[in-house]
Amino acid sequence: MHFTKKKISEIRLDLKKQLKKNKILKFPGAYNSLTAKLIAEINFDGIYISGAVMANDLGFPDIGITTLKEVSYRANQIARVTDLPSIVDADTGFNDCKKTIEAFEKLDLSGCHIEDQINEKRCGHLDNKEIIPTNEMVKKIKSAVKSRKDKNFLIIVRTDANIVEGIDKTIERIKAYEEAGADMIFPEAMKDEKEFEKIRKISNTFLLANMTEFGKSKILTSIELENLGYNIVIYPVTTQRLAMKSVEDGLRIIMKDGHQNNIIDKMQTRKRLYELVEYEKYNTLGKKITDFKTDGHE
């Protein structure tokens, strides 16, 4: 396949080096492989693979229904098509953090995050979440770290404590999670700059900020987050939301008009699609069926 040039070990090492430069790295969410290729072409720093997006794509809510098998298969499909580092959402660890880390580390992934909600989890920006005791989460982190073979595979720990217990308890948890071996902390549902700043002041590890839309957090720019000392910003559901809004609008117009002539200008052209999938790279010399040029296929 004409996908990547780098080995996953190189990609992971490169990510570690980039994180140490203290420049914010932008990781948009990819809901499929084609979106990942677009993210790479536009020169983002990495790809985020959201558990919520994956559940939504299957027609489910984000309540812990998806399995390790489903998530690992889909995540690898997305991660393998670029040389960018990919981070996947591992929810609460799929009941076995050791097995989860071992599964993900074998794939074209640069890291994953596990969270401190109960297994019957819900979206991080909804109320009435339940979280497990700190000591239980510490055990899960230690198990994950011990299971890792490549030290450059990032074990990211997400805490959902802010909505449940408040910022002070969140800080206590973060300190415990870092001591347990977390490479990066993902403080979910921080309300504003002040809360993001409080986490940075007490944290000794890399930090990830979630800039999801319609949630609990104020949307901050990448520069603002960099100035606050954050290392990665994710936009987990953005591409799926953009796509689904366009699809819904287009389908309603087709239903109303009985044709798609009025929305052709809102569509990706055939030529652009073929460029993105690198159609011509699959040509085989001397075989007419694969001797293809994208020119003339608007």
ZADO-1210 file (C-alpha; in nm, 4 decimals, padded with zeros to 6 digits):
<atoms>
<atom x="00.0000" y="00.0000" z="00.0000" code="MET" pos="1"/>
<atom x="00.1187" y="00.3527" z="-00.0763" code="HIS" pos="2"/>
<atom x="00.0574" y="00.4843" z="00.2721" code="PHE" pos="3"/>
<atom x="00.3533" y="00.5548" z="00.4987" code="THR" pos="4"/>
<atom x="00.7299" y="00.5911" z="00.4812" code="LYS" pos="5"/>
<atom x="00.8128" y="00.5768" z="00.8513" code="LYS" pos="6"/>
<atom x="00.8105" y="00.2876" z="01.0941" code="LYS" pos="7"/>
<atom x="00.5811" y="00.3300" z="01.3930" code="ILE" pos="8"/>
<atom x="00.8837" y="00.3343" z="01.6241" code="SER" pos="9"/>
<atom x="01.0126" y="00.6423" z="01.4373" code="GLU" pos="10"/>
<atom x="00.6738" y="00.8142" z="01.4522" code="ILE" pos="11"/>
<atom x="00.6513" y="00.7610" z="01.8285" code="ARG" pos="12"/>
<atom x="01.0043" y="00.8879" z="01.8828" code="LEU" pos="13"/>
<atom x="00.9370" y="01.1944" z="01.6675" code="ASP" pos="14"/>
<atom x="00.6265" y="01.2732" z="01.8731" code="LEU" pos="15"/>
<atom x="00.8223" y="01.2549" z="02.1973" code="LYS" pos="16"/>
<atom x="01.0789" y="01.4947" z="02.0533" code="LYS" pos="17"/>
<atom x="00.8093" y="01.7364" z="01.9401" code="GLN" pos="18"/>
<atom x="00.6441" y="01.7332" z="02.2821" code="LEU" pos="19"/>
<atom x="00.9705" y="01.8342" z="02.4482" code="LYS" pos="20"/>
<atom x="00.9838" y="02.1515" z="02.2368" code="LYS" pos="21"/>
<atom x="00.6887" y="02.2905" z="02.4350" code="ASN" pos="22"/>
<atom x="00.5051" y="02.3962" z="02.1212" code="LYS" pos="23"/>
<atom x="00.1363" y="02.3140" z="02.1032" code="ILE" pos="24"/>
<atom x="00.0613" y="02.0204" z="01.8739" code="LEU" pos="25"/>
<atom x="-00.2764" y="02.0176" z="01.6964" code="LYS" pos="26"/>
<atom x="-00.4557" y="01.6813" z="01.6653" code="PHE" pos="27"/>
<atom x="-00.7917" y="01.6984" z="01.4840" code="PRO" pos="28"/>
<atom x="-01.0194" y="01.3986" z="01.5130" code="GLY" pos="29"/>
<atom x="-01.0426" y="01.1633" z="01.2152" code="ALA" pos="30"/>
<atom x="-01.3673" y="00.9710" z="01.1798" code="TYR" pos="31"/>
<atom x="-01.2262" y="00.7649" z="00.8921" code="ASN" pos="32"/>
<atom x="-00.9041" y="00.6997" z="00.7019" code="SER" pos="33"/>
<atom x="-00.9778" y="00.9512" z="00.4275" code="LEU" pos="34"/>
<atom x="-01.0134" y="01.2269" z="00.6863" code="THR" pos="35"/>
<atom x="-00.6780" y="01.1240" z="00.8335" code="ALA" pos="36"/>
<atom x="-00.5147" y="01.1672" z="00.4936" code="LYS" pos="37"/>
<atom x="-00.6672" y="01.5132" z="00.4662" code="LEU" pos="38"/>
<atom x="-00.5415" y="01.6063" z="00.8145" code="ILE" pos="39"/>
<atom x="-00.1915" y="01.5031" z="00.7075" code="ALA" pos="40"/>
<atom x="-00.2099" y="01.6918" z="00.3781" code="GLU" pos="41"/>
<atom x="-00.3059" y="02.0137" z="00.5587" code="ILE" pos="42"/>
<atom x="00.0026" y="01.9669" z="00.7811" code="ASN" pos="43"/>
<atom x="-00.1506" y="01.9163" z="01.1228" code="PHE" pos="44"/>
<atom x="00.0740" y="01.7602" z="01.3846" code="ASP" pos="45"/>
<atom x="-00.1208" y="01.4439" z="01.4559" code="GLY" pos="46"/>
<atom x="-00.4475" y="01.2558" z="01.4474" code="ILE" pos="47"/>
<atom x="-00.6900" y="01.1922" z="01.7295" code="TYR" pos="48"/>
<atom x="-00.9227" y="00.8909" z="01.7197" code="ILE" pos="49"/>
<atom x="-01.2222" y="00.9548" z="01.9417" code="SER" pos="50"/>
<atom x="-01.4183" y="00.6835" z="02.1158" code="GLY" pos="51"/>
<atom x="-01.7293" y="00.8985" z="02.1004" code="ALA" pos="52"/>
<atom x="-01.6892" y="00.9482" z="01.7256" code="VAL" pos="53"/>
<atom x="-01.6384" y="00.5759" z="01.6742" code="MET" pos="54"/>
<atom x="-01.9507" y="00.4959" z="01.8745" code="ALA" pos="55"/>
<atom x="-02.1472" y="00.7605" z="01.6860" code="ASN" pos="56"/>
<atom x="-02.0248" y="00.6213" z="01.3549" code="ASP" pos="57"/>
<atom x="-02.1727" y="00.2848" z="01.4560" code="LEU" pos="58"/>
<atom x="-02.4993" y="00.4541" z="01.5520" code="GLY" pos="59"/>
<atom x="-02.4399" y="00.4239" z="01.9281" code="PHE" pos="60"/>
<atom x="-02.4149" y="00.6847" z="02.2058" code="PRO" pos="61"/>
<atom x="-02.0818" y="00.7195" z="02.3852" code="ASP" pos="62"/>
<atom x="-02.1627" y="00.4975" z="02.6835" code="ILE" pos="63"/>
<atom x="-01.8961" y="00.2280" z="02.6698" code="GLY" pos="64"/>
<atom x="-02.0708" y="-00.0059" z="02.4246" code="ILE" pos="65"/>
<atom x="-01.7817" y="-00.0388" z="02.1785" code="THR" pos="66"/>
<atom x="-01.5302" y="-00.3172" z="02.2363" code="THR" pos="67"/>
<atom x="-01.1517" y="-00.3348" z="02.2276" code="LEU" pos="68"/>
<atom x="-01.1738" y="-00.5409" z="01.9087" code="LYS" pos="69"/>
<atom x="-01.3899" y="-00.2789" z="01.7339" code="GLU" pos="70"/>
<atom x="-01.1842" y="00.0174" z="01.8497" code="VAL" pos="71"/>
<atom x="-00.8432" y="-00.1358" z="01.7753" code="SER" pos="72"/>
<atom x="-00.9488" y="-00.2450" z="01.4260" code="TYR" pos="73"/>
<atom x="-01.0924" y="00.0940" z="01.3351" code="ARG" pos="74"/>
<atom x="-00.8079" y="00.2865" z="01.4987" code="ALA" pos="75"/>
<atom x="-00.5470" y="00.0949" z="01.3029" code="ASN" pos="76"/>
<atom x="-00.7321" y="00.1578" z="00.9753" code="GLN" pos="77"/>
<atom x="-00.7112" y="00.5303" z="01.0463" code="ILE" pos="78"/>
<atom x="-00.3585" y="00.5409" z="01.1870" code="ALA" pos="79"/>
<atom x="-00.1888" y="00.3390" z="00.9149" code="ARG" pos="80"/>
<atom x="-00.2582" y="00.5771" z="00.6234" code="VAL" pos="81"/>
<atom x="-00.0267" y="00.8623" z="00.7282" code="THR" pos="82"/>
<atom x="00.3108" y="00.9272" z="00.8890" code="ASP" pos="83"/>
<atom x="00.1467" y="01.1388" z="01.1583" code="LEU" pos="84"/>
<atom x="00.1274" y="01.0157" z="01.5176" code="PRO" pos="85"/>
<atom x="-00.2189" y="00.8904" z="01.6137" code="SER" pos="86"/>
<atom x="-00.3667" y="00.8821" z="01.9619" code="ILE" pos="87"/>
<atom x="-00.6715" y="00.6692" z="02.0358" code="VAL" pos="88"/>
<atom x="-00.9366" y="00.6951" z="02.3052" code="ASP" pos="89"/>
<atom x="-00.9332" y="00.3742" z="02.5111" code="ALA" pos="90"/>
<atom x="-01.2309" y="00.4736" z="02.7288" code="ASP" pos="91"/>
<atom x="-01.1912" y="00.3081" z="03.0702" code="THR" pos="92"/>
<atom x="-00.9474" y="00.0442" z="02.9449" code="GLY" pos="93"/>
<atom x="-01.2016" y="-00.2142" z="02.8226" code="PHE" pos="94"/>
<atom x="-01.1933" y="-00.3982" z="03.1586" code="ASN" pos="95"/>
<atom x="-00.8273" y="-00.4955" z="03.1178" code="ASP" pos="96"/>
<atom x="-00.5648" y="-00.2224" z="03.0834" code="CYS" pos="97"/>
<atom x="-00.2852" y="-00.4749" z="03.0328" code="LYS" pos="98"/>
<atom x="-00.4607" y="-00.6363" z="02.7371" code="LYS" pos="99"/>
<atom x="-00.5601" y="-00.2975" z="02.5965" code="THR" pos="100"/>
<atom x="-00.2087" y="-00.1536" z="02.6003" code="ILE" pos="101"/>
<atom x="-00.0644" y="-00.4707" z="02.4504" code="GLU" pos="102"/>
<atom x="-00.3241" y="-00.4610" z="02.1707" code="ALA" pos="103"/>
<atom x="-00.2774" y="-00.0936" z="02.0860" code="PHE" pos="104"/>
<atom x="00.1017" y="-00.0995" z="02.1048" code="GLU" pos="105"/>
<atom x="00.1140" y="-00.3646" z="01.8301" code="LYS" pos="106"/>
<atom x="-00.0714" y="-00.1288" z="01.5933" code="LEU" pos="107"/>
<atom x="00.0283" y="00.1909" z="01.4106" code="ASP" pos="108"/>
<atom x="-00.0606" y="00.4031" z="01.7136" code="LEU" pos="109"/>
<atom x="00.1530" y="00.6437" z="01.9136" code="SER" pos="110"/>
<atom x="-00.0480" y="00.6348" z="02.2325" code="GLY" pos="111"/>
<atom x="-00.3853" y="00.6005" z="02.3985" code="CYS" pos="112"/>
<atom x="-00.5700" y="00.7463" z="02.6925" code="HIS" pos="113"/>
<atom x="-00.7645" y="00.5766" z="02.9676" code="ILE" pos="114"/>
<atom x="-01.0078" y="00.7558" z="03.1954" code="GLU" pos="115"/>
<atom x="-01.1233" y="00.7333" z="03.5552" code="ASP" pos="116"/>
<atom x="-01.4964" y="00.6934" z="03.4924" code="GLN" pos="117"/>
<atom x="-01.6823" y="00.3740" z="03.5795" code="ILE" pos="118"/>
<atom x="-01.7177" y="00.1278" z="03.2922" code="ASN" pos="119"/>
<atom x="-02.0722" y="00.2486" z="03.2192" code="GLU" pos="120"/>
<atom x="-01.9168" y="00.5768" z="03.1102" code="LYS" pos="121"/>
<atom x="-02.0650" y="00.8742" z="02.9340" code="ARG" pos="122"/>
<atom x="-01.9446" y="01.1709" z="02.7310" code="CYS" pos="123"/>
<atom x="-01.6948" y="01.3748" z="02.9304" code="GLY" pos="124"/>
<atom x="-01.8994" y="01.6922" z="02.8900" code="HIS" pos="125"/>
<atom x="-02.2253" y="01.5553" z="03.0300" code="LEU" pos="126"/>
<atom x="-02.3395" y="01.5816" z="03.3887" code="ASP" pos="127"/>
<atom x="-02.3998" y="01.2891" z="03.6285" code="ASN" pos="128"/>
<atom x="-02.0765" y="01.1088" z="03.5475" code="LYS" pos="129"/>
<atom x="-01.9422" y="00.8587" z="03.8000" code="GLU" pos="130"/>
<atom x="-01.5721" y="00.8059" z="03.8641" code="ILE" pos="131"/>
<atom x="-01.3814" y="00.5284" z="04.0330" code="ILE" pos="132"/>
<atom x="-01.1753" y="00.5824" z="04.3515" code="PRO" pos="133"/>
<atom x="-00.8265" y="00.7250" z="04.3009" code="THR" pos="134"/>
<atom x="-00.6517" y="00.4126" z="04.4288" code="ASN" pos="135"/>
<atom x="-00.8362" y="00.1965" z="04.1729" code="GLU" pos="136"/>
<atom x="-00.7318" y="00.4271" z="03.8908" code="MET" pos="137"/>
<atom x="-00.3732" y="00.4235" z="04.0134" code="VAL" pos="138"/>
<atom x="-00.3742" y="00.0424" z="03.9853" code="LYS" pos="139"/>
<atom x="-00.5026" y="00.0674" z="03.6269" code="LYS" pos="140"/>
<atom x="-00.2290" y="00.3165" z="03.5362" code="ILE" pos="141"/>
<atom x="00.0439" y="00.1013" z="03.6881" code="LYS" pos="142"/>
<atom x="-00.0878" y="-00.2004" z="03.4999" code="SER" pos="143"/>
<atom x="-00.0869" y="-00.0031" z="03.1737" code="ALA" pos="144"/>
<atom x="00.2665" y="00.1271" z="03.2258" code="VAL" pos="145"/>
<atom x="00.3995" y="-00.2152" z="03.3217" code="LYS" pos="146"/>
<atom x="00.2419" y="-00.3691" z="03.0095" code="SER" pos="147"/>
<atom x="00.4109" y="-00.1279" z="02.7703" code="ARG" pos="148"/>
<atom x="00.7173" y="-00.2493" z="02.5796" code="LYS" pos="149"/>
<atom x="00.7977" y="00.0685" z="02.3819" code="ASP" pos="150"/>
<atom x="00.8753" y="00.3520" z="02.6236" code="LYS" pos="151"/>
<atom x="00.7741" y="00.6008" z="02.3542" code="ASN" pos="152"/>
<atom x="00.4180" y="00.4682" z="02.3375" code="PHE" pos="153"/>
<atom x="00.2300" y="00.7379" z="02.5298" code="LEU" pos="154"/>
<atom x="00.0131" y="00.6372" z="02.8225" code="ILE" pos="155"/>
<atom x="-00.2208" y="00.9309" z="02.8650" code="ILE" pos="156"/>
<atom x="-00.4507" y="00.9487" z="03.1659" code="VAL" pos="157"/>
<atom x="-00.7764" y="01.1372" z="03.1485" code="ARG" pos="158"/>
<atom x="-00.9531" y="01.2498" z="03.4617" code="THR" pos="159"/>
<atom x="-01.3228" y="01.3339" z="03.4597" code="ASP" pos="160"/>
<atom x="-01.3164" y="01.4504" z="03.8205" code="ALA" pos="161"/>
<atom x="-01.3710" y="01.8216" z="03.7602" code="ASN" pos="162"/>
<atom x="-01.7458" y="01.8007" z="03.7002" code="ILE" pos="163"/>
<atom x="-01.7890" y="01.5355" z="03.9705" code="VAL" pos="164"/>
<atom x="-01.5586" y="01.6473" z="04.2531" code="GLU" pos="165"/>
<atom x="-01.4308" y="01.9921" z="04.1561" code="GLY" pos="166"/>
<atom x="-01.0911" y="02.1346" z="04.0657" code="ILE" pos="167"/>
<atom x="-00.9176" y="02.0710" z="04.4006" code="ASP" pos="168"/>
<atom x="-00.9960" y="01.6988" z="04.3987" code="LYS" pos="169"/>
<atom x="-00.8984" y="01.6896" z="04.0316" code="THR" pos="170"/>
<atom x="-00.5567" y="01.8265" z="04.1246" code="ILE" pos="171"/>
<atom x="-00.5159" y="01.5589" z="04.3932" code="GLU" pos="172"/>
<atom x="-00.5983" y="01.2895" z="04.1415" code="ARG" pos="173"/>
<atom x="-00.3566" y="01.4286" z="03.8825" code="ILE" pos="174"/>
<atom x="-00.0708" y="01.4203" z="04.1315" code="LYS" pos="175"/>
<atom x="-00.1501" y="01.0566" z="04.2106" code="ALA" pos="176"/>
<atom x="-00.1805" y="00.9653" z="03.8429" code="TYR" pos="177"/>
<atom x="00.1528" y="01.1232" z="03.7584" code="GLU" pos="178"/>
<atom x="00.3178" y="00.9411" z="04.0457" code="GLU" pos="179"/>
<atom x="00.1704" y="00.6159" z="03.9091" code="ALA" pos="180"/>
<atom x="00.3536" y="00.6707" z="03.5813" code="GLY" pos="181"/>
<atom x="00.1268" y="00.8655" z="03.3441" code="ALA" pos="182"/>
<atom x="00.3206" y="01.0213" z="03.0534" code="ASP" pos="183"/>
<atom x="00.0541" y="01.2834" z="02.9913" code="MET" pos="184"/>
<atom x="-00.2524" y="01.4112" z="03.1731" code="ILE" pos="185"/>
<atom x="-00.5812" y="01.4876" z="03.0011" code="PHE" pos="186"/>
<atom x="-00.7918" y="01.7009" z="03.2376" code="PRO" pos="187"/>
<atom x="-01.1420" y="01.6761" z="03.0941" code="GLU" pos="188"/>
<atom x="-01.4038" y="01.9527" z="03.1025" code="ALA" pos="189"/>
<atom x="-01.1925" y="02.2385" z="03.2332" code="MET" pos="190"/>
<atom x="-01.4206" y="02.5415" z="03.2338" code="LYS" pos="191"/>
<atom x="-01.1840" y="02.8269" z="03.1453" code="ASP" pos="192"/>
<atom x="-00.8278" y="02.9590" z="03.1349" code="GLU" pos="193"/>
<atom x="-00.8028" y="02.9699" z="03.5138" code="LYS" pos="194"/>
<atom x="-00.8727" y="02.6001" z="03.5511" code="GLU" pos="195"/>
<atom x="-00.6383" y="02.5038" z="03.2688" code="PHE" pos="196"/>
<atom x="-00.3718" y="02.7202" z="03.4351" code="GLU" pos="197"/>
<atom x="-00.4213" y="02.5586" z="03.7770" code="LYS" pos="198"/>
<atom x="-00.3571" y="02.2167" z="03.6282" code="ILE" pos="199"/>
<atom x="-00.0385" y="02.3324" z="03.4560" code="ARG" pos="200"/>
<atom x="00.0985" y="02.4808" z="03.7769" code="LYS" pos="201"/>
<atom x="00.0774" y="02.1510" z="03.9656" code="ILE" pos="202"/>
<atom x="00.1537" y="01.9093" z="03.6831" code="SER" pos="203"/>
<atom x="00.4988" y="01.7683" z="03.6086" code="ASN" pos="204"/>
<atom x="00.4042" y="01.5897" z="03.2861" code="THR" pos="205"/>
<atom x="00.2806" y="01.6748" z="02.9380" code="PHE" pos="206"/>
<atom x="-00.0765" y="01.8057" z="02.9199" code="LEU" pos="207"/>
<atom x="-00.3554" y="01.7542" z="02.6679" code="LEU" pos="208"/>
<atom x="-00.6454" y="01.9982" z="02.6212" code="ALA" pos="209"/>
<atom x="-00.9796" y="01.9025" z="02.4699" code="ASN" pos="210"/>
<atom x="-01.1362" y="02.1772" z="02.2584" code="MET" pos="211"/>
<atom x="-01.4605" y="02.0034" z="02.1746" code="THR" pos="212"/>
<atom x="-01.7590" y="02.2099" z="02.0641" code="GLU" pos="213"/>
<atom x="-02.0837" y="02.2497" z="02.2628" code="PHE" pos="214"/>
<atom x="-01.9186" y="02.1292" z="02.5832" code="GLY" pos="215"/>
<atom x="-01.8216" y="02.2523" z="02.9290" code="LYS" pos="216"/>
<atom x="-01.4929" y="02.4124" z="02.8218" code="SER" pos="217"/>
<atom x="-01.4474" y="02.7602" z="02.6839" code="LYS" pos="218"/>
<atom x="-01.2986" y="02.7331" z="02.3347" code="ILE" pos="219"/>
<atom x="-00.9419" y="02.8630" z="02.3522" code="LEU" pos="220"/>
<atom x="-00.7045" y="02.9172" z="02.0622" code="THR" pos="221"/>
<atom x="-00.3999" y="02.6987" z="02.0151" code="SER" pos="222"/>
<atom x="-00.1794" y="02.9978" z="02.0978" code="ILE" pos="223"/>
<atom x="-00.3669" y="03.0581" z="02.4230" code="GLU" pos="224"/>
<atom x="-00.3246" y="02.6940" z="02.5183" code="LEU" pos="225"/>
<atom x="00.0434" y="02.6999" z="02.4280" code="GLU" pos="226"/>
<atom x="00.0899" y="03.0053" z="02.6488" code="ASN" pos="227"/>
<atom x="-00.0843" y="02.8157" z="02.9287" code="LEU" pos="228"/>
<atom x="00.1750" y="02.5399" z="02.8895" code="GLY" pos="229"/>
<atom x="-00.0297" y="02.2708" z="02.7152" code="TYR" pos="230"/>
<atom x="00.1378" y="02.0309" z="02.4755" code="ASN" pos="231"/>
<atom x="-00.1446" y="01.8835" z="02.2658" code="ILE" pos="232"/>
<atom x="-00.4867" y="02.0144" z="02.1721" code="VAL" pos="233"/>
<atom x="-00.7463" y="01.7782" z="02.0288" code="ILE" pos="234"/>
<atom x="-01.0557" y="01.8627" z="01.8233" code="TYR" pos="235"/>
<atom x="-01.2234" y="01.5232" z="01.8672" code="PRO" pos="236"/>
<atom x="-01.5658" y="01.5477" z="01.7025" code="VAL" pos="237"/>
<atom x="-01.5132" y="01.8507" z="01.4770" code="THR" pos="238"/>
<atom x="-01.4702" y="01.6713" z="01.1455" code="THR" pos="239"/>
<atom x="-01.7626" y="01.4381" z="01.2087" code="GLN" pos="240"/>
<atom x="-01.9854" y="01.7309" z="01.3021" code="ARG" pos="241"/>
<atom x="-01.8837" y="01.9210" z="00.9895" code="LEU" pos="242"/>
<atom x="-01.9477" y="01.6187" z="00.7708" code="ALA" pos="243"/>
<atom x="-02.2799" y="01.5186" z="00.9241" code="MET" pos="244"/>
<atom x="-02.4194" y="01.8724" z="00.9053" code="LYS" pos="245"/>
<atom x="-02.3308" y="01.8901" z="00.5347" code="SER" pos="246"/>
<atom x="-02.4717" y="01.5435" z="00.4672" code="VAL" pos="247"/>
<atom x="-02.7955" y="01.6189" z="00.6488" code="GLU" pos="248"/>
<atom x="-02.8428" y="01.9516" z="00.4668" code="ASP" pos="249"/>
<atom x="-02.7699" y="01.7908" z="00.1315" code="GLY" pos="250"/>
<atom x="-03.0062" y="01.4992" z="00.1829" code="LEU" pos="251"/>
<atom x="-03.2886" y="01.7342" z="00.2781" code="ARG" pos="252"/>
<atom x="-03.2324" y="01.9359" z="-00.0400" code="ILE" pos="253"/>
<atom x="-03.2374" y="01.6194" z="-00.2535" code="ILE" pos="254"/>
<atom x="-03.5612" y="01.5108" z="-00.0868" code="MET" pos="255"/>
<atom x="-03.7146" y="01.8529" z="-00.1483" code="LYS" pos="256"/>
<atom x="-03.5880" y="01.9148" z="-00.5035" code="ASP" pos="257"/>
<atom x="-03.5740" y="01.5602" z="-00.6349" code="GLY" pos="258"/>
<atom x="-03.2168" y="01.6067" z="-00.7608" code="HIS" pos="259"/>
<atom x="-02.8715" y="01.7172" z="-00.6452" code="GLN" pos="260"/>
<atom x="-02.8011" y="01.9856" z="-00.9076" code="ASN" pos="261"/>
<atom x="-02.8342" y="02.2650" z="-00.6523" code="ASN" pos="262"/>
<atom x="-02.5697" y="02.1240" z="-00.4179" code="ILE" pos="263"/>
<atom x="-02.3010" y="02.0050" z="-00.6604" code="ILE" pos="264"/>
<atom x="-02.0848" y="02.3035" z="-00.5633" code="ASP" pos="265"/>
<atom x="-02.0852" y="02.1840" z="-00.2001" code="LYS" pos="266"/>
<atom x="-01.9411" y="01.8444" z="-00.2914" code="MET" pos="267"/>
<atom x="-01.5840" y="01.7203" z="-00.3119" code="GLN" pos="268"/>
<atom x="-01.5124" y="01.6609" z="-00.6806" code="THR" pos="269"/>
<atom x="-01.4193" y="01.3245" z="-00.8244" code="ARG" pos="270"/>
<atom x="-01.0787" y="01.4662" z="-00.9178" code="LYS" pos="271"/>
<atom x="-01.0125" y="01.5883" z="-00.5637" code="ARG" pos="272"/>
<atom x="-01.1155" y="01.2536" z="-00.4167" code="LEU" pos="273"/>
<atom x="-00.8817" y="01.0667" z="-00.6494" code="TYR" pos="274"/>
<atom x="-00.5976" y="01.3021" z="-00.5580" code="GLU" pos="275"/>
<atom x="-00.6561" y="01.2391" z="-00.1892" code="LEU" pos="276"/>
<atom x="-00.6569" y="00.8600" z="-00.2228" code="VAL" pos="277"/>
<atom x="-00.3478" y="00.8894" z="-00.4468" code="GLU" pos="278"/>
<atom x="-00.5140" y="00.6936" z="-00.7249" code="TYR" pos="279"/>
<atom x="-00.2249" y="00.7231" z="-00.9700" code="GLU" pos="280"/>
<atom x="00.0251" y="00.5651" z="-00.7298" code="LYS" pos="281"/>
<atom x="-00.1549" y="00.2349" z="-00.7808" code="TYR" pos="282"/>
<atom x="-00.0917" y="00.2319" z="-01.1562" code="ASN" pos="283"/>
<atom x="00.0852" y="-00.0768" z="-01.2890" code="THR" pos="284"/>
<atom x="00.3039" y="-00.0333" z="-01.5938" code="LEU" pos="285"/>
<atom x="00.1555" y="-00.2031" z="-01.8997" code="GLY" pos="286"/>
<atom x="-00.1888" y="-00.2698" z="-01.7476" code="LYS" pos="287"/>
<atom x="-00.4526" y="-00.0449" z="-01.8994" code="LYS" pos="288"/>
<atom x="-00.7050" y="-00.1088" z="-01.6231" code="ILE" pos="289"/>
<atom x="-00.4756" y="00.0584" z="-01.3690" code="THR" pos="290"/>
<atom x="-00.3168" y="00.3113" z="-01.6033" code="ASP" pos="291"/>
<atom x="-00.5183" y="00.6007" z="-01.4654" code="PHE" pos="292"/>
<atom x="-00.4806" y="00.9781" z="-01.4708" code="LYS" pos="293"/>
<atom x="-00.6878" y="01.2067" z="-01.2506" code="THR" pos="294"/>
<atom x="-00.6826" y="01.4861" z="-01.5081" code="ASP" pos="295"/>
<atom x="-01.0203" y="01.5357" z="-01.6710" code="GLY" pos="296"/>
<atom x="-01.2167" y="01.3734" z="-01.3894" code="HIS" pos="297"/>
<atom x="-01.3680" y="01.6772" z="-01.2249" code="GLU" pos="298"/>
</atoms>
